[in-house]
Amino acid sequence: MNSRIYKEAHFDASHRLLHYCGKCANLHGHRWKVEVWIEGAVDDTSLILMDYNAIKNIVDHFDHQIILNRDDPMVECISQFQEVITTPGDPSSELLAMLIRDMIQEYCREQGSQAVVSRVRVWESPTCWAEAVE
């Protein structure tokens, strides 16, 4: 039996866009909203496509973190005081959507599921979002 599920999750984190000319080049924070759509065949025994809590736990990886481009000179300084999540490019909402999609997809593979993450939408503010689609 095929199904599609949806999960909304939130996290609070700061970031900056190293290669951006404007105020977002400064370290600042957001209350990020993440929406995830997954589809595929449900498990024959549990009739579950994917545990909603697993999606939340993956998104929570970013909660209360500083997220920076791995090439950002701030990484070395801030890392002396707390963990910094680094990304392979500026941590824009576009990149975060792709990273979260890939993390959830990897989790599915590790669990032996053929579920597909069809869309991840990351809201940076109430009026701005980016999507990673399959």
N, C-alpha and C positions, 0 to 999 in steps of 0.2 A: 504494500500500500504506500503510495506517495503522499507527501504532505509538505506544507510550507509553514515555517514558524517565523515569528517576529519577536525581537527582544529589544527593549530600550534600557540603556544604562547611562550612568553619569560618572564623571570624575572631575576633580579639581586639580589643575596643574598649571605651571607656568612654562613659558617658552619664549624664545625670541627668534626672529628671522634674520640670520646673519647677512644674507645677500639681498635684503630689502631696504629700499630707501624710504623711510617714513617712520612713524611712531612705533610700528611693530618690530623695528630693529632693536628696541629696548626690551629688556626682560619684563614680562608682564604675565598676568594670570587670567584664566578663564574658568568658568563652570561649563565644561564640555558635555554635550549630549551625544550619545552614540546610539544609532539605530542599526539593527542587524536583521537581515532576511536570509534564511537558510531553507533550502529545499532538497528533497530526495526521498529515498525509501526509509520508512520507519523500521526500527528494530523489530524482528519477528516476535520476540518474547515480551519486551516492555511496551511495544507500540509507541516508542518515543523516538523522535528524529535526533534531538540533541538536548541535553540537560540545560535549561535556562541558566542555572547557577554556574555552569561551566563558562558560558558566555560572559556573565557578570564577572567571574574571577579573572578572565583574560583582560577585560577592560580595566579592572581594578589594578592591574599591573602599573598603570599610569597615574593612579590616584595619589595626590599630594606629592607629586614629583616635579622636578625641573627637567624639561625635555629640551635638549640642544643638539644642533648639528655636531657630529663628531669632530668636525674641523674647527669648531668655535673655540677661540682662546679662553672663553669663560669656563670651559669644561675642567681644565687643569686646576684653576683656582677654586671653583665651587666644590670639586671632588675632595678637597682637603677637609671639608666640613660635612658633606652629605653625599649620598649616591646621586649620580646624574644619569638619566636615561639619554643615550645618544642615538642619533638617527643618521642614516646615510644620505644626508641632505637636510635642508632647512625643515624643521618640524611644523610644516603648514597643515591645515586641516586636510588637504588633499593627500599628503604623505601619511598622516596618521590614519586616515581611512584605509589606505592600502596596507599599512603595517598591521592594523587590527584585522583586516580581512585575511591576510596571510597567516597571522597567528591562530585565528579560529580555524582556518582551513587545515593548518598543520595539526591542530588538536584533533580534528575529525579523522585525519589519516592515521594518527597514532592510536585512535580508538577503533580503527578498522571500519569506520563509517565511510560510505560513499556520498554523504551529504555534501552539498555544494553551497558555498556562501555566494548568494546571487547579488547581494548589495550590502554595502556598509555606508551609512551616512553619518558624518561627523559634523555636529553643529558647534561652531566656534562662538557664536552669539545667537540670540533669538532670531536674528534676521540673516545669518550667513551660514551656509553649509557646503560641504563637498562630499561627493560620492565616489566610492570605488565599486565598480560593477564588474561582474564576470564576463 
